[in-house]
Amino acid sequence: MSRIGKMPITVPGGVEVTLAGSHITVTGSRGTLERSLPPSMIIEVNGGVISVRRPTETTTHRSLHGLTRTLVANMVEGVSQGFTRQLDLVGVGFRAAKQGSDLVLSLGYSHPIRYTPPDGVTIDVPAPTQITVSGTNKEIVGQVAAKIRSFRKPEPYKGKGVMYRGEVVRRKAGKSGKAGKGK
């Protein structure tokens, strides 16, 4: 039995779960999320508890068991609490600003980078070197944070770039002899 898949999901107050076949809709204070789940998984909603079971012990069903439970749990958590990812800009002159709903980044290129987030995702800039991405869908929040990070990934020599809060960049030693020896 899957250790993740067998754990029940408790539905907090104010969250409504609707199940129609393999299609689940979760509605809460932060919005509504819908998803089609694998039709072979057995999903049961009993009062304030959701449980996921698998029909057989085949490899495919065992793989889908924990995945299905995690997807449903993320939907419930997303509509009740939401998800956030925090990014830090490290480097001289690296800064972020918000213009309307767009994010404008100065990352050492010859031009500023303008990024428009998708629907359901909000980007805040509490400080010029900090970015907060938040939303209800964990996948989309992670994709937006990864996209922003991809504009200037952290490099290993000076540690400059856009990195997740708490990310540790393995540093490399530079050239050992910068100046050439005289002849």
N, C-alpha and C positions, 0 to 999 in steps of 0.2 A: 504494500500500500504506500502511496506517495505521502511523504511527511507534510509537504505543502498542500497537496490536493485534499487530504482528509480533514484539514482544519476547517471548521465552520466559519462563515462570514457573518458577523453580527451587523445588522442594519441599524444605524443610529436614528434617533427621532427626527422627523422632518424629511426623511428620504423614502421615496416610493419606488418599488421595484415591480416592473411589469414583464412577464415572460410570455412570449407567444412562439411556441415551438422552440427553435434554437436562436431566436432573436430576442435580445434583452434590452429593456429601456430602463434607465435609472434616472430619476428626477429628484433634485434636491435644491437647497437654497442658492447654490451657485450656478445652476443650469441643468441641462438635460444631456445625457450621453446615451448613444445607441450603438449596438454592435451585434453582428451575427457571429455566434459561437459555433464551434464544430458540432454538427448535428448528432454525432455519435455519443457525446457526453450527456449524462443525465443530470439535469439541474433541478433542484427542488427548493421552493420558497415556502417555508413554514413559519408564519408569524414574522418575527424579526430576525430570522436566521436563514441564510442561504447555504445549501450544501451541494457539492459537486461530487458525482460518483462516475465510475467508468464501468462500461458493460462487461468487458473481458479483461484478461491480463496480457493481451498482446502488446508488443512493443509500441505500436502506434497509439493505442489507447493509454498506455502508461505515460507516454510522452505528452499527450494532450491533457492529461488529468491535472497536473500542477499548473500548466499554462492557462487552462480555462479558469481555474480557481483564482489565479493571480490577476487575470484580466478583469474578472468580475469584482474582485476586491479593490483594484485600482479605480474602477468606475465608481464604486460606492465611496471611496475615500476622496475622489476628485470632486464629486458633487457636494460633499459635505464640508471638506476642509480645503481642497485645492492643492496644487503642487507648485513649488518654486525652485528655481535654479539660480544660483548667484555666480556672477562672473567678475573677475578683477582684471583691470588693464595695468600691466606692468611695463614701463618704459618711459623714457623722457619724451614729453610731448604727446603721449597717448592719452586721449580723453574721449568721453562719450557725452552726447547731448541729445535731448529729445525735442523734436519739432513736430507738434501735433501728436499723432500716434506713431510717427516714424522715429527710428533711431539713427543718429548721425554719428559716425565714428571717425576720429582722426588717428590713424595708426601708422604714421610715418610714410605713407604713400604720397604721391604728388596730388592726390585728390581725396576729398572726404568720401566715405562710404555711407550710402543711405540704404537702410533696410526697413522694409514695411512688414510688420508681423502679420501672420494669418489671423483669421477671425477666431475668437476664443482665447487669444493669447495677449496679455498686456505686458509691456516692457516699461520698467521704471528705472530712473537714473538718480539714486539717492546722493551720489557724489560723482564728480567728473571721472573717477577711475573705477566706479562700481556700477554694475548692471544687474537688475533683478528681473528674471523672466518668470511669469506666473500664469496659471490657467487651470482648467479642470481636467484636461486630457494629458496624462503623464507622457504619452508618446510624443505628442506635438510639442509640449514644453521642452522635452529633451532634444527634439529635432531642431527647434529654434535656437536653443542654447548651443548646440553643436555647430549650427550654421554660423552663428556670431563668432564662435571660437575659431572657425575655419578661415575667417578673414585674415587672421595673423596668429598662427599657432605658436605656442611657446617654443623658443629655440634653446638648445642645450648649452650654448656657450655663455651667454649673458643672462639668460632666463627671461628675456623680454617676450611680450606677446599677450594674448587674451587667454586667461586660464580660469578654470573652475575654482570657486572658493575652496581652499584647503588642498588643492592639487599640488603635488610635489614634483618638480621638474628635475630629473636626473641631470646633473651638470657634468660637462666634459671639460677636460683640461685643454687649453688652447695650445698654440705652438709653443714649444719649450724654449726655442732660441729665436726671438724676434729679430734681433740685429745680426747680420752676417759677420763672420769673423774676417778681419783684415788679412790681406795676402802678404 
